[in-house]
Amino acid sequence: MTTRVALVALVMAAWLALLAGVARHADAAAQVVVLFPSSRLMAHLPLGAAITGRSALSLTLRSDNAGLVADLYHAGAWLVLPAGLQGCIVGPGSASPRT
């Protein structure tokens, strides 16, 4: 059982690292989620960034400006993940790849 828990934790950590790497290096997401936003980050949000959602644990931002992820890290974010990327999963209301 301990091995299974360790494996699940490792897979989750690798998944978060992959998402963070994609957000940092591709800078393709128009929306991002910042986990555990600090008061420093809130005081130094990048120009052109709009808050589209907020909870006690996360902050969702949208911007048309390039470099949003780098600007957020510079402002004090410690983990920025892409939000709203469609990827390859077809959900309800989206176009089917077969059409």
N, C-alpha and C positions, 0 to 999 in steps of 0.2 A: 504494500500500500504506500509506503514512504517513497519508493521509486516512482510510482505513478504520479504522486503529488509533485515530486521534483521534476518529472518530465513535463507535466502540465505547466508548471511555473517557468520552466525553460522555454517552452513553446510560446507562452504569453510574452515573455521578455523579448524573445527574438521577433515576434510579431510587432510589438511596440517599437523596437529598434528599427525594423524595416520601414514602418510607417513614418517614423521621425526622420529617417534618412531620405525617404521619398519626398517628404515635405521640404526638407532643408535643401536638397540638391536639385530637385526638379522645379520647385516653386511654381507648380502648375495648378494648384488648387485655388479657386477664387475665395473659398472659405476655409478657415482653419479653426481648430479647437486648441486652446491653451489650458492645460491642466494645472490646477492649483495656482491661479493668478495671484501675484503679490500686489501689495499696495504700491510698490515702486513701479511695476508694470502699468497699473491703472493710471498712475500719474504721468507716465511717459508713453502713452499709446502713440503709434506712428500716425503721421498726418495721412488722411484719406482712409483710415481704418474705421469701419462702422461696426458697432456691437450689434449682433443679430440674435444673441442669446446669452443668458448668464445664469449660473447656479452657484451654490456655495463651493463647488469643486471645479468648475470650468467656466471658460469664457469663449464664446464663438464670435469670430470676427470675419468681416468680408472687406475686400479691397480690390480695386482694379489696378492698383499700382504694383509694379514689379518689385520684388525684394521684400515683401511683407514678412516672410518667415525670418529672414536675417534681421530685419528691423525689430521684430518682436523679441528675438533672442538678445539683441543689443539693449532693448528696453528692460530686460530682466526676466523674460519667460524662461523656464527651465525645461519645458517639454511642449513642443508644438506639433500637432498632428493634422493631417488633411481632413477636411470635413466635406461631405457631399459629393465625393468623387463617385461616379457611377460604376466604374470598373466593368467587369464582365458579367455581373449578376443581373439578370433581367427580372425586375419586380413588377408588381401590379401597376398598370397605367403606363408602362414604358413600352417602346416599340420592340417587337420580337425580332431577333436577328434573322429569322427565317423569312421575313416578309420582304 
